[in-house]
């Protein structure tokens, strides 16, 4: 073989290989992936810790509140996303405080609202996560206020929405976390509105989504003085019985429903009054009954579902119209039926499940931008080629 021909063949046989680089995602990057890892022991070592009902970030810690019907709700925290420690006495000293339903940071305190079906919901707070004090009268004076289901900060007040199956949900507020006043009529004048299932601040109003099993979930808003209903019952479908999740994303207010007939629906509004549905019912699976949590992470809106068939799912959207599932059903375990709570801590999205068999699981993911770089092996010389004169 002539030397000139060998040079030509060698040049043609330059080998290109690929290496994968994963870099932190930025707003402009579009090829992003999520890699999930579980960051707790199932149930934190106690299968009775069945669910992660609430999450909040406070003083460089991620806090999570559980449901524990055996010994009472537990509050756990970590500073690195992995190593957890319990921060309260079980049930805050009362096993009837079975669920840490809601969490919020207000002023210099972390607040936790409980479910107590005996004496009524309790509000607890801590300045450092270690010392706790109750700041309300049990049930706000009515044992039928069995759960402090939702919390939000609006203006200079901390708001709490209750579960009250007798006279309807009540919304309470406090400017100092200790003195409380009710700011709505029970059930918004309809006892069938028995839960304030979600809260969010959008524009100049506080929005509240209710549970109503008779005429469908309702959305109400408050300007600090007056309330008005801003949606029809069930968004026109009585099967949308619960408005369990809310979030503000890209100039819209989003509401996620529970619908056991055709599956979860996601609705949005640019003004808080006119609504449009932005997903296929159940994200294409009628077994995705409800949206229990929402969060904005990076430039996506995330939704966690309740799916009693194959396990809770996590869906996301960049434009709120096109949706993609970003986890395996139930994170690989169908007993993780609920993706129940979400929080952003550091560079990760955290999702807490409800698992009534082995206990709550906490999963986290980080967006990465995947790029493939070619490596040219310039000195590659195939062994089958011999150089001769």
C-alpha positions in Angstrom: 0.0 0.0 0.0 1.4 3.4 -0.9 2.2 5.8 1.9 -0.2 8.4 0.4 -3.1 6.0 0.6 -2.2 5.0 4.2 -2.3 8.7 5.2 -5.7 9.1 3.6 -7.1 6.0 5.3 -5.6 7.1 8.7 -7.3 10.5 8.4 -10.6 8.9 7.5 -10.4 6.6 10.5 -10.1 9.4 13.1 -12.4 8.1 15.9 -14.9 10.3 17.6 -16.2 9.2 21.0 -18.7 11.0 23.3 -18.5 12.0 26.9 -21.5 13.2 29.0 -21.2 16.3 31.0 -23.8 17.3 33.5 -23.9 20.9 34.4 -26.3 22.9 36.7 -29.4 23.9 34.7 -30.0 27.6 33.8 -33.1 29.3 32.5 -31.8 29.3 28.9 -31.0 25.6 28.8 -33.6 23.2 27.4 -32.1 19.7 27.6 -32.7 19.1 31.2 -33.2 15.9 33.1 -34.1 14.9 36.6 -32.3 12.2 38.5 -34.1 11.1 41.7 -32.7 9.7 44.9 -34.4 8.7 48.1 -32.9 10.7 51.0 -34.5 9.1 54.1 -35.1 5.7 55.6 -38.7 4.6 55.0 -40.8 6.2 57.7 -37.7 7.6 59.4 -37.5 4.2 60.9 -41.2 4.0 61.9 -43.7 2.7 59.4 -46.4 4.7 61.4 -44.9 7.8 59.9 -47.1 7.3 56.9 -46.9 10.6 55.0 -45.0 13.8 54.5 -47.9 16.2 54.9 -46.0 19.5 55.0 -42.6 21.0 54.2 -40.9 24.3 54.8 -37.4 25.9 54.7 -36.4 27.8 57.9 -33.0 29.0 59.0 -31.0 26.9 56.6 -32.9 23.7 57.4 -35.5 21.8 55.5 -38.4 20.8 57.8 -41.0 18.1 57.2 -44.1 17.2 59.2 -45.5 13.7 59.2 -48.8 11.9 59.7 -48.5 9.4 62.6 -51.8 8.0 63.9 -50.0 5.8 66.5 -47.9 8.2 68.6 -48.6 11.6 67.0 -47.1 13.8 64.3 -43.4 14.2 64.1 -41.3 17.1 62.8 -38.0 16.3 61.1 -35.3 18.5 59.7 -31.9 18.4 57.9 -29.3 20.8 56.8 -27.7 18.8 54.0 -30.8 17.2 52.5 -29.8 13.7 53.7 -29.2 13.5 57.5 -32.5 13.9 59.4 -33.2 14.5 63.1 -36.6 14.7 64.9 -37.2 18.1 66.4 -40.4 17.7 68.4 -41.9 15.3 70.9 -44.3 12.9 69.2 -47.6 14.8 68.7 -46.2 17.8 70.6 -46.9 15.7 73.7 -50.4 14.6 72.6 -50.9 11.5 70.4 -54.1 13.0 69.2 -52.1 15.5 67.2 -51.9 12.9 64.5 -50.8 15.0 61.5 -48.6 18.0 61.0 -50.9 19.3 58.2 -49.3 22.7 57.4 -46.1 24.7 57.8 -45.2 28.3 57.3 -42.4 30.7 58.2 -43.8 33.9 59.7 -41.6 36.5 61.3 -38.9 34.8 63.2 -40.8 31.6 63.8 -41.6 28.3 62.1 -45.3 27.5 62.5 -46.9 24.0 62.3 -50.6 23.4 62.2 -51.9 20.0 63.4 -54.9 17.7 63.0 -56.5 16.8 66.3 -59.9 15.2 66.0 -60.4 15.2 69.8 -59.7 18.7 71.0 -59.3 20.5 67.7 -56.4 21.8 65.6 -53.4 23.2 67.3 -50.9 25.8 66.1 -47.3 25.4 67.3 -44.3 27.6 66.7 -40.6 27.5 67.3 -37.8 30.2 67.0 -35.1 27.6 66.4 -36.8 24.3 65.6 -36.0 22.9 69.1 -38.3 24.8 71.5 -42.0 24.7 70.8 -45.0 26.6 72.1 -48.7 26.3 71.3 -50.1 29.7 70.2 -53.8 29.1 69.8 -56.7 27.7 71.8 -57.5 24.1 70.7 -59.6 24.3 67.5 -59.7 28.1 67.8 -62.4 27.4 70.5 -64.3 24.9 68.4 -63.3 21.2 68.5 -65.0 20.8 65.0 -62.0 22.7 63.6 -60.3 19.4 63.6 -57.4 20.2 61.2 -55.3 23.3 60.4 -55.1 22.2 56.8 -53.5 25.2 55.1 -51.4 28.2 55.8 -50.3 31.4 53.9 -48.7 34.8 54.6 -50.8 37.7 53.2 -49.8 41.2 54.1 -48.8 41.4 57.7 -50.8 38.3 58.7 -50.4 34.6 59.0 -53.6 32.9 57.7 -54.8 29.4 58.7 -57.6 27.5 57.0 -59.4 24.7 58.9 -61.2 21.5 58.3 -64.7 21.8 59.9 -67.2 19.1 58.9 -69.9 20.6 61.1 -70.3 24.3 60.1 -67.8 24.7 57.3 -64.2 25.8 57.0 -63.0 28.7 59.0 -60.1 31.1 58.0 -58.2 32.6 60.9 -55.4 35.1 60.9 -52.9 36.6 63.3 -50.4 39.5 63.1 -48.2 38.2 65.9 -48.9 34.4 65.8 -50.6 34.5 69.2 -53.8 36.6 69.0 -56.2 35.1 66.4 -59.3 36.4 64.7 -61.7 34.6 62.3 -62.1 36.5 59.0 -64.7 34.5 57.1 -68.2 33.3 57.7 -68.2 29.5 58.4 -67.9 27.7 55.1 -68.3 31.0 53.2 -71.9 30.7 54.2 -72.1 27.1 53.0 -71.3 24.2 55.4 -70.5 22.0 52.4 -67.3 24.0 52.0 -65.8 22.1 54.8 -62.1 22.4 54.2 -59.8 25.2 53.1 -57.7 22.8 51.1 -55.2 25.3 49.6 -54.1 28.9 49.8 -52.0 31.2 47.7 -51.3 34.9 47.3 -51.8 36.2 43.8 -51.7 39.9 43.0 -53.5 41.8 45.7 -55.6 38.9 47.0 -55.4 35.8 49.2 -57.0 32.8 47.4 -58.5 29.8 49.1 -59.6 26.6 47.5 -62.3 24.5 49.2 -63.5 21.0 49.5 -67.1 20.7 48.6 -68.5 17.2 47.9 -72.0 18.4 47.0 -71.6 21.1 44.3 -67.8 20.9 43.7 -64.8 22.7 45.0 -64.9 26.5 45.1 -62.2 29.2 44.9 -62.6 32.3 47.0 -60.4 35.4 47.3 -59.9 38.0 50.0 -58.6 41.6 49.7 -58.0 41.9 53.5 -61.6 43.0 54.1 -64.1 41.3 51.8 -64.4 37.8 50.2 -65.8 36.9 46.8 -66.2 33.6 45.0 -64.2 33.6 41.8 -65.0 30.1 40.3 -68.0 28.1 39.7 -68.5 24.9 41.7 -66.0 22.3 40.6 -65.1 24.5 37.6 -68.3 23.3 36.1 -67.8 19.6 37.1 -69.2 18.5 40.5 -66.6 15.6 40.4 -63.9 18.2 41.0 -64.7 18.0 44.7 -61.5 19.3 46.2 -59.1 22.2 45.3 -56.1 20.7 47.1 -53.1 22.5 45.5 -52.3 26.1 44.4 -49.3 27.8 42.9 -48.4 31.0 41.1 -46.3 30.5 38.0 -45.4 32.8 35.0 -48.2 35.3 35.7 -51.0 32.8 36.3 -52.7 31.4 39.4 -52.9 27.6 39.2 -55.4 25.3 41.0 -55.2 21.5 41.0 -58.3 19.5 41.8 -59.2 16.0 43.0 -61.5 14.2 40.6 -62.2 10.5 41.3 -64.2 10.2 38.1 -62.0 11.3 35.2 -58.8 12.4 37.0 -57.1 15.5 38.3 -57.6 18.7 36.5 -55.2 21.7 36.4 -56.8 25.1 36.0 -55.2 28.5 35.6 -56.3 32.2 35.6 -54.4 35.3 34.6 -56.7 37.5 36.7 -58.1 35.2 39.4 -61.6 35.2 37.9 -61.5 33.7 34.4 -60.3 30.1 34.3 -59.0 27.6 31.7 -58.0 23.9 32.0 -54.5 23.3 30.9 -54.0 19.5 31.2 -55.7 16.4 29.9 -57.9 14.9 32.6 -55.7 12.8 34.9 -52.8 13.6 32.6 -54.2 10.9 30.5 -54.8 8.4 33.4 -58.1 8.6 35.2 -56.4 6.9 38.2 -54.4 10.1 38.8 -57.2 11.3 41.0 -55.8 14.4 42.6 -53.1 17.1 42.6 -52.0 17.3 46.2 -49.0 19.6 45.8 -47.5 22.1 43.4 -44.1 23.9 43.3 -42.1 26.1 41.0 -38.6 24.8 40.5 -36.3 26.4 37.9 -38.6 27.4 35.1 -41.0 24.6 35.4 -44.3 24.1 37.3 -44.4 20.8 39.1 -47.4 18.9 40.2 -47.6 15.8 42.4 -50.5 13.4 42.1 -52.4 10.8 44.0 -52.7 7.6 42.1 -54.0 4.6 44.1 -53.3 2.2 41.2 -49.7 2.6 40.3 -48.4 5.2 42.7 -48.1 9.0 42.8 -46.7 10.8 39.8 -44.7 14.0 39.3 -45.5 16.1 36.3 -44.0 19.3 35.0 -44.5 21.9 32.4 -42.5 24.7 30.9 -45.4 26.5 29.3 -48.3 25.1 31.4 -49.8 23.5 28.2 -47.4 20.7 27.4 -46.8 18.3 30.4 -44.3 15.5 31.0 -44.0 12.9 33.7 -40.6 13.1 35.4 -40.6 10.2 37.9 -41.4 6.5 37.8 -44.9 5.8 39.1 -44.7 5.8 42.9 -40.9 6.2 42.6 -40.8 2.5 41.8 -43.3 1.6 44.7 -47.0 1.6 44.1 -47.5 2.0 47.8 -46.2 5.5 47.4 -49.7 6.5 46.3 -49.4 10.2 47.0 -46.7 12.7 46.0 -48.0 14.7 48.9 -45.7 17.6 49.5 -42.9 19.6 47.8 -40.2 22.1 48.7 -37.2 23.7 47.1 -34.1 23.4 49.2 -30.7 24.3 47.9 -30.4 23.1 44.3 -32.9 20.3 44.7 -36.6 19.7 44.5 -37.9 17.6 47.4 -41.0 15.4 47.2 -42.5 13.7 50.2 -44.8 10.7 49.7 -47.5 9.0 51.6 -46.9 5.3 52.0 -49.2 3.5 54.5 -47.2 0.2 54.3 -43.5 1.0 54.9 -43.7 4.7 55.8 -43.1 8.0 54.2 -40.3 8.4 51.6 -38.5 11.6 50.8 -37.1 11.9 47.3 -35.0 14.7 45.7 -33.9 15.7 42.3 -31.7 18.3 40.7 -32.1 19.7 37.2 -29.0 19.1 35.1 -28.1 20.2 31.6 -26.8 17.4 29.5 -24.3 18.0 26.8 -22.2 15.6 24.8 -18.7 16.6 23.8 -16.7 14.8 21.1 -13.3 13.5 21.8 -11.1 13.1 18.7 -8.6 10.4 19.1 -6.0 11.9 16.8 -3.3 9.3 17.3 -5.6 6.3 16.8 -3.9 3.7 14.5 -5.9 0.6 13.7 -3.9 -2.6 14.6 -5.0 -4.2 11.3 -3.2 -1.6 9.3 0.5 -2.0 8.8 2.7 0.6 7.4 5.0 -0.4 4.6 7.0 1.1 1.7 
